[in-house]
């Protein structure tokens, strides 16, 4: 960074040179050892903390309901009376949890989630296309995962035995596939079939594909393009999950798609501190258990701006460094902010979010970017949302002070700040150069894609 008086300009850093092969292998072994040690320490810490795996117990009960033919959506599991909230297709995936004992299931779920965290970091770095200090991608993934496992969204995901990491990995697995891959889009469709929220990524692809189709028609080219193809594959995969669920559990399927899917209060208390969505923030701010329609207009505005930002980033091509990462994280954060309920463990998108900000800070070498990326990362490790009274029968969230509201709304605050930053970054990228025959990253020939991060 250089300065003249009080003015500063951004200096873009060159990408670090890759390590020699032998040094890269040693770095990978060291990083893998550090990651393994961190994961073991995490496993021991969770055991000592007496985590409950509440949601994993619900998943197991859903699997039993499918096996025995019981009513899936009449279930009430654990001492908290938790219900089933996912489509029947998800319950089919939970059947293997009933094949082993409870303790074996918990260990397997913990190990599986730790491996999924490693996959999430790997795919995030691959999407961004920048590695710390030129490390090999596996070494960088192990090093980052060793630290990321301790952030609150990941800790809470493993505490409850949740499936958030699986959903994020399915989405990023799709978005990092090469152009023209016949199954690109299927991961998003399957993720939406397990839990509806990832369907916003299919909307992202469809809208971006529609915009690109208009551009192509104006140039006399066929309208069909890579984004539309991926959106179609995602829609097809989602429909397949619905059909499979209907065949396996027709009564439960009919009830879910005609009744349960419209019950926005089924998942839990809206005003609860754990609900890190715009609706939860407004419930706490208005001191009510349900803000009604008061959150719809702000939610619609945030949703439109966030989706538009993601679409513009996806179409930016070479105008915008890390374009696909900006698109993916903007879409993921938008879904979290505007969902009726986004529990804190849903915010595992914090991992690619912080990595993207860190990559931008390393590229720009500007002190405000560095400070912003560091502060954002630290906030996800503070567990600050749990510093206020919560989860009591007298609803303490309805009597929060302004300071407590800030703490209990920390993730939506980060999300809104990120979407604002993303909108500015993407808009500046489009304004920086005059429009030209740019080809979006997901619609390039394979030979061009190989040369882009």
N, C-alpha and C positions, 0 to 999 in steps of 0.2 A: 504494500500500500504506500502510495506517495501522497504528499499533501502540499498545499500552497496556502499559507495563512490558515483560515478556518475551513477552507473548502477541501474536499477529498474526492478522489476518483477511484473507481474500482480497477484493480489490476488483476487480470486473469492469469492464474498460475498454469503452467504447462502440466500435462499429465505426468506423474512420476514414472520414471523408467522401470520396467519390470526387472525383477531379480534374476540373476543367472539360474539355470535349472537346478544345480546342486543346492544353492542357497534357498531357492524356492521350496525344494523338498524338505529341507531342514526347518524352514519357517512353518510349513504345513504341519510337520510332526509336533513342533513345539506348540503351535496354536491348538492342535487337536488335543494335546495333553492338558493345556490350560482349560480348554472347554470341558473336557471330561471331568477335571477336578471341580470346576464350577458347578457342573450339573450334579455331581455327587453331593457336594456341599448343599446345593439347593434341595435335593431329595431328602437329605438328613434334616435340614432346617424345617421343611414342611412336615416331616414326621414329628419332630419335636414340638411344632406349633399345633399339632393335633387337628390338621385340616380335615374337613368333613366329606368332601367329594359329593356334595348334595345333588348337583345336577347329574353326575354320573349315576347316582342311584335312581334318578328319574329315568334316565336313558335305559337302564337295566329293566326297570318296571315296564317301560314301553315295549322293550323286546319281549318280555314275558307276555304282555297283552297280545302281541301278534301271534306268539306261539300257541297261546291258550284260547284265542278267540274272544277275550274279554273286550269290553268297550274301552277304547283307547282314551277317549276324551272325558270319561267319567273317573279316571284315575286321580287319586290324591295320595302323594308319596311323601315320606319322611314326616317328622313331627311338625313341619311347616305346612303340610298339606299342599305340596307343589303339584300343579297339573301338567299334562302334556300340552305343548304349544306348537310343535313342529308338524309339518305335513306327514301323512302316513308313510311316505317313502323313507323319511328319516328313521322312523321306528323299525322299518325293515333292516336298515343298516345296524341297528342296535341289537338285533337278535344274537349275534355272536357273543355279546356281553353276558348272555345267560348260559353260555356253554362252560364257563369256568366259575370257580369260587369268587367270593367278593374280594378277598385280599389279592388274589391273582389278577382280577380285573383292575383293581386300583393301581397295582404296580405296572401292569401292561399299559394302562391309560396314561400314566405319568411318563413312562419311557417313550411311548408313542408321541405324546405332546412335545417332549424335549426334542425328539427327532424332527417333528414338524416345525419347531422354532428354528432349528438349524436350516431346514429347507426354506422357511420364510426369509431368513436373512440372506441365504444364497441367492434366491430369486430376486430379492430387492436389490442386491448389489448388481446382479446381472441386468436388471431393468435399468438401473441408473447408469451402469457402465463405467463406474469409477471405483477403484480399489485403494484402500489406505496404503500409502507408501509403495505402491506397485506390487503388493503382495499377490501371490496366486489367489484365484477366487476361493478355493477351498480354505486356504489359510485365513483369508480375510473373513470368511463366513464364520469359521470357528471362533476367531478372536472376538467378533462382534456378538455372537450368540452367547459367549461366556459372560458378557456384561448385560445383554438384553434380558436374560432370564430373570434378573432381579427387579425389573421394573414392575410397577403395580398391575397393569393390565395382564402381563404374562403370569405373574405370581397368582393373581386371582383366577385366571383361566385354569391353571393347574390345581389351585385350591379346590375349585368346584368340579374339576374334571370336564370342563367345557369343550366345545368343538370349534371355537373361534379360529384357532390356528389352522385347522383343516380347511375352513372356508376361505381364509385369506390365501393359503397356499394354492388351492384350486384356481382362484382368480388370477393370481400372479403367474401360475404355471401356464395359463392360457395366454396372458398378455406378453409373455416372453418367448412364445413359440415363433418359429421362423414363418415368414410370409409364405402363404400357400399351403401350410400344413392342413390336411383335410379335416383333422379333428380340432383345430383351433376354434375355441368357442364352447366346446363341450364341457370344459371344467366350470365355466361360469354357469351354464345351464344346470349342471348337477348341483353346484353350490346353491343356486336358487331353489332347486327342488328339495334340498335339505332344510333351508331357511330362506325365506323370501327376499330378504334385504339385498343379497348380491345381484338380484335381477336388475338393479340400477346400472350395473356394468353392461348388461345387454342393451339397455336403453342408450347408454353412451355410444356403443358401437353402431346402433341403428341410426341415431341422429347424425353422428359423424359420417356414416355411410351415405345418408340421404343428402347431406351437404356436398359431399364429394361427387355423388351421382349427378347433381345439378351442374357442377363444374365440368364434369366429363361430357355431359350432353351438350354443353355450350361449345366445347371444343370438337364436337362431332364424334366423340369416342363412346363406346358402350357404357351404359350407366352402372352396370354391375361392377363391384369393387371389393377389395379385401375386407373392409369393415362390414359391409352388408353381408358378405358371406359368413363372417364370424358371428354376426348377430343372428343370422338364420340358423347356424349350427347350434348356438346357445339356446334359441327358442325351441329347436327340435329336441335337444337334450332335456330341456325342462319339461316339455310335453311328454317325453318318454318317462320321466320320473313320476309324473301325474298318472300316466296310464298304468305303470307298474304298481303304484300305490292303490289304484282303484281295483286292479285285478286281485291283489293280495288281501285288501281289506275294504270291500266296497261300501259297507255301512259307515265305517270311520271316514273314508274318503269323502263320501257325500256330506257327512256332517261337517268335516273340516272346511270344505270349499263353499258351503252354504251358510255356515254359522260361525265356526270357531275363528276363521280368518278375519271376520269383521269385529270380533270382540277384542278391542284394544286394551282392555283392562285385565285380560286373563293372565298376562305374563307377570303381574305383580303391581305393587303400589307405585303409582305414577310419581308421587311427591318424594319417594325415597331417595336418600343421598346417592345410592348406587345408580340411580337412573341419570346417566350423563348425556341426556338429549335436551334439545331446546324445550320440549314439552315439560320435562322434569324441572328445568330451571324456572319456567314460567309458573308451574304449580307451586314451587317453593316461594317464588317472589310474590305471588298473589295470595299466599297462605291458604291454599285450597287443595283438596285431594284430587281435583280434576279441573284444569283450566278451561275445559270445554273447547269452544271454537276460538278462544283468544289466541291460541298459538298457531292457528292454521295460516293466517296471512303472513306472519313472519316466517313460518316454516316453508310456505310456498315460495316466498321471495328468496330465501337462502337456497332452497332446492333448485330454483331456476338459475340463479347466479352460479352456484357450484357446478351444475351440469353444463352450463354454457362455457364456464372456464375449462372444464375437463375436455369438452368437445374442441374448443379452440386450441388447447394444448396438443391434443391428438392430431389435429390437422396442421400444426405449425411446422412440422418437418424440421429442416435445418435452421429455421429462424430461431428456434428455442433449444438450447442445450438441455438434455434430460427431458425431452418433450413427453415421451411416453410415461416417465415417472411422474411428472407433474399431472398428467391426465389421470393416471391410476390413483394416486394419493388424493387428488381433489375429489374424484368420484367416491372413493372410500370414505373420506371425511364427511362429504355431503350426506351420504347415506346414514352415517352415525348421528349427525346433528339433527336431521329431520325425521328420523324414525320416532314413533311414539314412545318407545322405550329402548334405550341403549345402555345396558349395564356397563359398569366400568371395565369389565373383562372383555367386552366387545371391542374396546379400543386397542386391540393388538396392532391395528394399523399405525399405532405410534412408532413401531419399529421402522417401516419404510418411510414414514414421515420424517423422523429424526435423521435417518440416513440421507434422505434427499436434501434436507437443509444443511447437513454437514458437507455433502458433496458440493453444494452451491457455495458454501462458505470457503471451502478449499479452492474452488475455481476462481472465486471473485477476490479472495484475500482482503476483504473489507471488514473492519472491526465490528460494525453493526451486524453483519451477517454471522460472524463468528460468535458474537455475544448472544444473538438470537437463537442460533442453533444449540449452543451450550445450555442456555436457560430453558429452552423447550425440553431438551433431553433430561435435565435435572428435575423438572416439574413432574415428569412421569415416574420418578423414583421417590418422591416425597411422601406418597400416600396421603396427600394433604386433604383429599375429600373425606377421609375417615377421621379427621381431627375434630369434627363437629358431632354433636349428639345425633344418633341415628338408630334405626331399627328397634324402636320401642313402641309399645302399644298406645302410648299417649301422643304419638306422631310429633316428635320434637322438631322435625324438619319444617313444620308449619309455623314455628316460632323463631326462626333463625334471624339473627342480626344481619345487617349488610355485610359485615366481614365474614360471617359464616356462610352467607350466600355466595360470596366470591370463592370461598374454598370448596363448597359443594358443587359449584359450577365450573370447576377448573378445566375439565376436558372440553366441554362445549366452548368455553372461552378460547382455548388453544385452537379448536377447530375453526371458529369464526375468524380468528386472527390469521390462521394459515390460509383460509379461503380468500380473505382480503388480499394477503400477500400474493397468492397465486394469481388472482385476477389482475393485479398490477403487473406482475412479471410477464404474464402471457400477453396482456394488452401492449406492453412496451415492446415485446418481441415482434408483434404484428406491425407495430408502427415504425419500428427501427428501419426496416427495408421496404422498398416499394413492392407491391404484389408481383409475384413472378410465377413461373411454372413449377412451383415447389411440389414435391410429391411427399405426402405424409409417410411417416416411418413405417406404418403398418400396411402401406400400399405400394412399396417399392419392389422392384425386381430383387431376387435373392442376392444377386451379385452386389447391389448397392447396399442392401441391408447388412451384409457381412462387414462393410466398412464403417458402419455407424454404431455409436454406443447404444 
